[in-house]
Structure formats: structure tokens, C-alpha cells
Amino acid sequence: MTKGHLHPLTQFMRQSLKYFTDLGFDIAEGPEVETEWYNFDALNVPKDHPSRDIQDTFYLKDGRVLRTHTTAGDVRVIKEQKLQPPLRLIIPGRCFRNEATDQTHEHTFYQIDGIAIDKDLNLGNLIGLLDGYFKTIFGADIETRVRPHYYPFVEPGFDLDIKMEDGKWREMLGAGMAHPKVLKNMSLSPNEWQGIMWGMGLDRLLMIKYGINDIRTLYSGDLRFLKQF
């Protein structure tokens, strides 16, 4: 009889979480059905931001949304659990985007979101943390770089890229220093605390690690594919 085993996404999720928990991060969870405030407003996403359109977000009849990122859990977890810094949280889970599916896009996917809040955190701490993660996942020889990028919930913000075998750079995630408005929405003083935040899609990272060229394969249930892991 053939034995079952964990889905490759589950295996990769556990490997990723272990890197952060070994560094003292606590795993937290947020709901998949989220309020518009936690998903957007609490993260400084303006009312006219394109991500809030029905072309990008699944809205329910009661006004709630299917969360578009696990970043939605940052403010919720800290406020509801009345957590006080210093703190380190890693929030994994399933997310949803209202978009057409193809080789590189799915309406359902998995993310890991991270946040740490302390007195003296800076971009150097964040870049070093993320560089260490990618070296753990892809090997010690992997090269990373950062580029400035705007995200509403961080200031300053950046994208982190890794260098592929063909010499080209590929974007992996967005990150930055927690925006003062986001800290205020957590009932924390931005004059007293500094936060680092990042979020990454696990499906994309898994595809790169194992050379998978179609994201839909991960959700197909095809045993010929799954038995390879």
C-alpha cells in the first residue's frame, strides 16, 4: 500500500516557519474572511487604491472581504490579543485575489507575513533577516538585492530580489519599516517603537525552488506530480 505524505506546499510552509521560529518568532493566525478595515484601512491603504476594486478583491454581501494578504492579520492579532512590544510574529495562511488564472496566477494562494516591533529595529535588521531566509531555502550561495518600492503600510519600503541561475534578478517579496499610521492603528506610539514588516507568496518560492512552471499544478491533485515530493 502506498503511504501518503504532506503536500509540497505544507512541507515548504513548515520549512519556512521553522527558520523564523528558530529566531524567536511566534506563529499567529488571522481569519480568511476579514473586515475591510483590517484588510485595507488599518494598513494605510487609501479608499481609491486599485487593490480595493472588485476586479482585485472578493467582496461578500455583508461588506467583508476574502483577505488579499496575511498582512491583514498584523493589526488584528496585536490589537485583539493586546500584545505589547517587543514582539515577533509570523502569520501564515491562505489568501485570495479576484484574478484570472494562468501559469503564474491563481485566485487562491499562500503567504507568510512577518512583523517585529522593538525599540531600535532598522532596515539592516530586516534585510539581514530576509537574506538569511533565502540562503536557508535556496542555499548559501544565493545572491539577494533590495530596490526601493512603495507599499502603503511601510515607509521606507523595498522589494527583495534573488539572482537566478541565468544571471537575471527576480522579485521575491515586499518589505519595509512599519508606517507610523499602522503602528498607531495597533495602539502603539511610532515615537517609541520601530517595526519591520514583510510578506511573501509561498507558491512562487516553491515553484522557483523545484522548477515548477505552472502554479495550477499545485492545486490539481495530480498524484503523478505530488509523488515527486
N, C-alpha and C positions, 0 to 999 in steps of 0.2 A: 504494500500500500504506500502511495506517495504521501510524504509528510508535507503539511502546509508550512508556510513561513510568512514573516512580516512583509507587507507591501514595501517596494523600494522607497516610496515617499515616507513611510513610517520609519524605516531604517535610517534614512537620511535626516529626518527630523530629530530622531534620538541622538544621532551623532552630533548634530549641530547644537542641540540643547546641552549636551554634556560639556562642550567647550565652555559655554557660559556658566553653567552651574559649578564647574570646577574653579571658576574665578569668583565665586560667591554670589552669583545671581540667583534670585528666587523665580520660579516659574509661576506665572499668573494667567488667568483666563478671563476673557470677556465674552458677552453674548454675540451670537451670529446675527440676530435681529437687534438692531441698535437704533437709538434715537438720532434724529438729525443733528441735535445739539452736540452729542458726544462724537459723532462721526465727522462733523464739519466745524460747527461754530466754536466748540471748545478748543479746536486745533487751529484757530485763526484763519479758517478757510472762508473767504468772503461769500456773500449771498450770490454774487454774479460769477463765481468761479465755474469754469466749464465742467469740472468733475461732478457738480451738483445737478447737471442736466439729466433728464430721464433717458437720454441716449447713453449715459455712462453709469447710472446708478439705478438699482432696482428699488422702487418705492412701493410700500404696502398701502392699503386703503386707509389705514389709521395714521399715515404720515411717517411712520418709522421706515427704516431702510435695512436692506441686507448690507452688512458692513462692507465697505470697499477696501478696508485695510485694517490690520490688527492694531494700528496706531490708535484707533478709536478706544481701545482698552486702557490707554495710558492714564488719561484724566479720570475715567470712571473708577478704575481699580484704586488709585491713590485717594480719591475723594470718598468712595464708599467704604473702603477699609480704614480710612482715616490714618493712612500711613504717614510717617514723619521721616524726613531725611536724617542721616544719609541712607539711601536705598538703591538697590539694583534689581531691576525687574526684566524678565524676558517673557514675551507674550506670544505664544504660537497659536495658529488656528487657521480655519478656512475662511476665505474671502470671496466676494462676488462682484463682478463687473458686467454691466449690460453691454456686451460687445459681441460681434460675430466671431465665431471660432475658425481658426485656421491652424497651420503648423506651429505657430508661436503664441497663439492667444486662446484662452479658454475663459468661459464665463465663471468658472469655479476654479480656485487655485489656493495654494497655501502660502502663508507668510510667517516670518518671525520678526517681531518688533521688539526693540530693546530700549530701555531708558535707565539712566543712572543719574542720581541727584546728590550733590555733595557741595562742600564749601569752595573747593579750588579746582574743579574739573575744567579741562580745556580741550581744544581741538587735538592737541598732541596725544592726550589720553585716548580720545575717540579713534584717531587714525591708527594708533598702535594696537588697540583692541581689535579693530576690524582686520588689520593686516595679519595679526596672529590667527584670526579665524580662517582666513583664506589660505594661509600656509598650512593650517591643520587639515583643511578639506582637500586642497589641491596639491599639497607638497611644499617643502621648504623653499624650493627654487622659484615659486610663483612670484611674479612682479606685480605690484599694485601702484596705482597713482590716484590722485584726487584732483577734481576740477570744480571750480565754483559753480553752484547751481541754486536756483531759487526754489524753496519749498515754504509754504505759508507758516508752518509750525516750527521752523528753525531759523536762526539768524546768528551768524552766517550759516549757509548750507553748502553742501557739496555732493557730487557724485563720486563713487569709487569705482575704478576700472581695474580689470586684470589683463595682463598681456597673454594673448593666445599663442598657440604653437606656430601660427603663421606670421607672428610678429605684430598683428593688429590688436588694438585695445578694444575691450568690450565692457560696457557699463554693467555693474553688478547691483548697486544699491544706492539709495539716497540717505543722507545723514546730515547732522549739524548740531549746533548748540540750541537748546530749547529756547523758543521765543519767549520773551518776558510775558506776553499775554497768556501763553499756555501755562506758564508757572503760576500766574495769578489765578487762572481757572482751576488750578489744583490747590488753591488757597495757600500758596507759598509766595514769599517775597523774592522777586528777582534781584533785589539788592543784597539779599543774604545768601541765596542759593544759586548754583550753576547746574544746568542739566545737559546731558548729551543724549541724543536720540538717533535711532536708525531703524530702517525697515528693509527687508529683503524677501524676494519671492523664491521659495524653495524649489518650485518646479523648474525654473530656469537654471538654477545652480545644478540641480540633479541632471538635467539634460546635458549641460556642458561637461560635467564630471564623467558621464558614461557615454557620451557621443550619441544621445537620443535626438533625432531630428524632427520629431512630431510630438508636441505636448499631449495630443489627444490619446496617444498610445498609453499614457499613464493611467487613463481612466477607462480604457477599453475592456478590461477584464480578460484580456487575451492571455491564456496560460503559457503559450509559447514564449511570450515576452516576459512574463513575470517569473518564470522558472530560471531565468538568467541571473537573478539576484539572490 
